Structures are given as structure tokens and as C-alpha cells.
Amino acid sequence: MRYALFVFASVAPLLALDCNQGRNNQKDRGSFCEIREQTIAATGRFNVDGGTNGGVSVKGWKRADVQLRVQVQTWAEDDSAARGMSSQIRIDSSAGQIRAQGPDQSGKTKSGWAVSFELMVPERTDLALKTMNGGISIADIHGRIEFSAVNGGVNLSRLGGDVEGKTTNGGLTVELAGDRWDGTKLDASTSNGGINLKVPERYSAHMETGTVNGSLNVDLPVTVKGDLGKKLSFDMGSGGATVRVTTTNGGVHIRKS
């Protein structure tokens, strides 16, 4: 049977490492932006910390090494001061730990810095990602993946393995691939944001979704169980591993990819 309710699900734009779009739009402050690149050894697992102001994007590829691109943005009283601040920011990429270190930002309102990370890693890689004010994007990777964002959207595309995480304030977009979930589970949630889930036509999994304050739209021919107003549980195809995507305040839209 086909089940549908009105839904509005929005997802905030995620990071794009492009210095042509400056972070600082206030004309009374100077700003500086640069992209740094390096190749590092694969470790099998990466812990990436976006810090106070920064996003994280990780994509799998078929190479054995890792490419790290870093966007460093600074803002201060003028352009010269912002450029000088950039030179004080160091990127630590040792032993699978990736983070930025720079000047103390506590109590400062007219100057500061942000560092966002983009990694290309082997397709079989474990990840632990976190951001405070920035989005998270993960694509084409199989592994044990953990993620946590406070203010930022999350985009999960063509993943497999044991995937679990959440965002507090941001939308959640999930794109499944293949004919079933290859791994243990997918468990992703947002507290304040909409959900968009794209599912291949002949996909097999046990699907669970729900919202407390929002609407549901399942544009798939499935049989559902539970409170049809707020919570859904159903098998697609022959069933299988659990794919769970939930929100507290936001709409849910599940459709064919």
C-alpha cells in the first residue's frame, strides 16, 4: 500500500571549500581565506574535529592514500590582521587525528577563525567526526562510522557498515545504494530538522522512522505498522538490517532514488 501525508523537510546547505565565497560578509571587518592541501598515509580510522567553526566532508575513493584539503578562514579588524592570524593556525594530522589549532577565540567578537576539512580516503575506513557550527558530509565509505554535529546539516550517501550519529540543529539527508544495507545498521537522527531519505527501487531492509512534531511522506509501496501519524516501522523487500532515521522537530520524506 502507498502511505503519504503532507510533509515539509528542509536540509541546510553543507560546506563547500571555496574561498570565492567568503565567510565574513560584514564590510567593517577584514578577512582572509586559503586552501591548504596535503597527502597523508591511511591509518584505517580517522578522528576529525571541526572545532568551534568548521565543517567536515569525507568521501571514499579506490586509492590507498589520503588527500586532505583544508579551508582556513579568518576575520579581524582589517585584511592584514586576518592574514596574520591565518599564519598562526596549524593543522594536526598525525596518527589519524585531524584537527586545527590556533589563537584563543574565547571572548572575542570582532576577530576569529574557522577551519573546514575535506578528506578523500580508502573506501574501507572507520570514522569519528564531530562539529560544533558546521555541516558533516560522508559518502561512498564502508566502516564503523560515528558522527555528531550541534549546529549543522548532515549528508550521508552510499554508505555501509555500522553507522550511527546525530545532529541537534540541522537537516538530515540520506541516500541509500545497492539492493540492501551492507553492514550492521544505520541509525541517524536530528532533533531540529527535516529528513530526506532516498531509497533504490528494489531495496531490502527493515526501515524505522518517526517524528514528534512534523509530518510524514512515504512515497513507496510498503506495508507499515505502528502509529501512522508519527512513527513507522516496515520491511522493504525481504527485510534485513535496520535503517533508522528519526527527527523530533521536522518532517520526514522517504522516496525512490
C-alpha positions in Angstrom: 0.0 0.0 0.0 1.1 3.6 -0.6 1.0 5.8 2.5 1.5 9.6 2.4 0.9 12.7 4.5 1.8 16.3 3.8 5.5 17.0 4.6 8.0 19.8 4.5 11.5 18.7 5.1 14.4 21.1 4.7 18.1 20.5 4.9 20.7 23.2 5.5 23.4 23.6 2.9 26.7 21.8 3.8 30.2 23.1 3.5 31.9 23.8 0.2 35.6 24.5 0.3 35.6 27.6 -1.9 37.4 30.8 -1.0 35.4 32.7 -3.6 32.6 32.7 -1.1 34.0 34.5 2.0 32.7 33.7 5.5 32.8 37.3 6.6 30.1 39.5 5.0 30.5 42.5 7.3 32.2 45.3 5.4 33.7 46.8 8.6 36.0 43.8 9.1 38.9 42.3 7.2 39.0 38.7 6.1 41.3 36.1 4.6 40.8 32.7 3.2 43.2 30.0 1.9 43.0 26.3 0.8 45.8 24.0 2.0 46.4 20.5 0.6 48.5 17.5 1.6 48.7 13.8 1.1 48.8 11.7 4.2 49.1 7.9 5.0 45.9 5.9 5.5 45.5 4.7 9.1 42.3 2.7 8.8 40.5 5.2 11.1 40.3 8.9 11.2 39.0 11.1 14.0 38.2 14.6 12.6 37.3 17.5 14.9 35.7 20.5 13.1 36.3 22.7 16.1 34.1 25.7 17.0 33.5 26.9 13.5 34.1 24.4 10.7 32.6 21.6 8.7 33.8 18.1 7.7 33.4 16.3 4.4 34.8 12.7 3.8 34.5 10.7 0.6 35.8 7.3 -0.3 37.9 6.5 -3.3 39.8 3.5 -4.6 43.3 4.8 -3.8 45.3 3.6 -0.8 46.5 7.1 0.3 44.5 10.0 1.8 44.1 13.5 0.4 43.4 16.2 2.9 42.1 19.7 1.8 41.7 22.3 4.4 39.9 25.7 4.2 41.3 28.2 6.6 39.2 31.4 7.1 40.0 34.3 9.4 38.4 37.6 10.2 39.8 40.6 12.1 39.8 44.4 12.2 41.4 44.6 8.7 42.7 42.3 5.9 46.3 42.4 7.1 45.4 41.3 10.6 43.2 38.5 9.3 46.1 37.2 7.1 48.5 37.3 10.0 46.0 35.3 12.1 45.9 32.6 9.3 49.7 32.1 9.7 49.1 31.1 13.4 46.8 28.3 12.5 48.3 24.8 12.5 46.7 21.6 11.2 47.5 18.4 13.2 47.0 15.3 11.0 49.2 12.8 12.9 48.1 9.2 13.9 44.7 9.5 12.3 43.8 12.6 14.5 42.8 15.6 12.4 42.2 19.0 14.0 43.2 22.6 13.9 45.0 24.7 16.5 45.1 28.4 16.5 44.6 31.6 18.6 42.2 31.6 21.5 38.8 32.7 20.4 37.0 33.0 23.8 35.5 36.4 24.5 36.4 37.8 21.1 33.6 39.2 18.9 35.4 41.1 16.1 38.1 38.5 15.2 38.2 34.8 14.9 38.9 31.8 12.6 37.3 28.7 11.2 38.8 25.6 9.6 36.8 23.1 7.5 38.2 19.7 6.3 37.7 17.7 3.2 39.2 14.2 3.0 39.4 11.5 0.3 40.0 8.2 2.0 40.1 4.5 1.1 36.5 3.1 0.7 37.1 0.8 3.8 37.7 3.3 6.6 36.4 3.9 10.1 35.4 7.4 11.0 34.6 9.5 14.1 33.5 13.1 13.1 32.3 16.0 15.1 31.4 19.6 14.5 30.1 22.5 16.6 29.0 25.0 14.0 29.3 23.3 10.7 27.9 20.5 8.5 29.0 16.9 8.1 29.0 15.0 4.7 30.1 11.4 4.3 29.9 9.5 1.0 31.0 6.1 -0.5 32.5 4.6 2.6 32.1 1.3 4.4 33.1 1.1 8.0 32.4 1.9 11.6 31.2 5.5 11.4 30.2 7.8 14.2 29.3 11.4 13.8 28.0 14.3 15.9 27.0 17.9 14.9 25.5 20.6 17.0 24.6 23.3 14.5 24.8 21.9 11.0 23.2 19.6 8.4 24.3 16.0 7.8 24.5 14.3 4.4 25.1 10.5 4.2 25.4 9.0 0.8 26.0 5.4 -0.3 27.4 4.1 3.0 27.7 0.7 4.6 28.9 -0.9 7.8 27.9 0.2 11.3 26.8 3.9 11.0 25.4 5.9 13.9 25.2 9.6 14.7 23.1 12.7 15.2 22.8 16.4 14.7 21.0 18.8 17.1 20.1 21.7 14.8 20.2 20.7 11.2 18.6 18.7 8.4 19.5 15.1 7.6 19.8 13.8 4.0 20.4 10.0 3.4 20.9 8.3 0.1 21.0 4.5 0.1 22.6 2.5 -2.7 22.7 -1.1 -3.9 20.0 -3.6 -3.1 20.4 -3.8 0.7 22.2 -2.3 3.7 25.7 -3.8 3.6 26.6 -4.0 7.3 25.1 -3.9 10.8 22.9 -0.8 10.8 22.3 2.8 10.0 20.9 4.9 12.9 20.8 8.6 12.3 18.7 11.3 13.9 18.2 15.1 14.2 16.5 17.0 17.0 15.5 20.1 15.0 15.5 19.5 11.3 13.8 17.7 8.4 14.8 14.3 6.9 15.1 13.3 3.3 15.7 9.6 2.7 16.3 8.3 -0.9 15.9 4.5 -1.4 16.6 2.4 -4.5 13.5 0.8 -6.0 14.4 -2.9 -5.1 16.0 -2.3 -1.7 15.7 -4.7 1.2 15.9 -3.6 4.8 13.9 -3.1 8.0 13.0 0.6 8.0 12.2 2.7 11.0 11.4 6.4 11.0 9.4 8.9 13.0 8.8 12.5 14.1 7.3 14.1 17.2 6.4 17.5 15.7 6.2 17.1 12.0 4.6 15.3 9.1 5.5 12.1 7.2 5.6 11.3 3.5 6.5 7.8 2.4 6.3 7.7 -1.4 6.9 4.0 -1.6 4.5 1.0 -2.0 5.0 -0.5 1.5 3.0 -2.0 4.4 3.5 -0.1 7.6 3.0 -0.9 11.2 2.5 1.5 14.2 1.1 4.9 14.8 0.7 6.1 11.2 0.7 9.7 12.4 4.1 9.9 14.0 6.0 6.6 13.8 6.6 4.0 11.1 8.1 0.5 11.0 8.1 -1.6 7.9 10.2 -4.1 5.9 11.2 -3.4 2.4 11.8 -6.3 0.0 13.0 -9.3 2.0 13.8 -7.2 5.1 17.3 -7.2 6.6 19.5 -4.8 8.7 17.8 -1.9 10.3 17.8 1.5 8.7 16.6 4.1 11.2 16.2 7.8 10.6 14.3 9.9 13.1 13.6 13.6 14.0 12.0 15.4 16.9 11.0 18.6 15.2 10.8 18.3 11.5 9.2 16.5 8.6 10.2 13.2 7.1 10.2 12.4 3.3 11.1 8.9 2.1 11.2 8.4 -1.7 12.7 6.4 -4.5 16.2 7.4 -5.6 
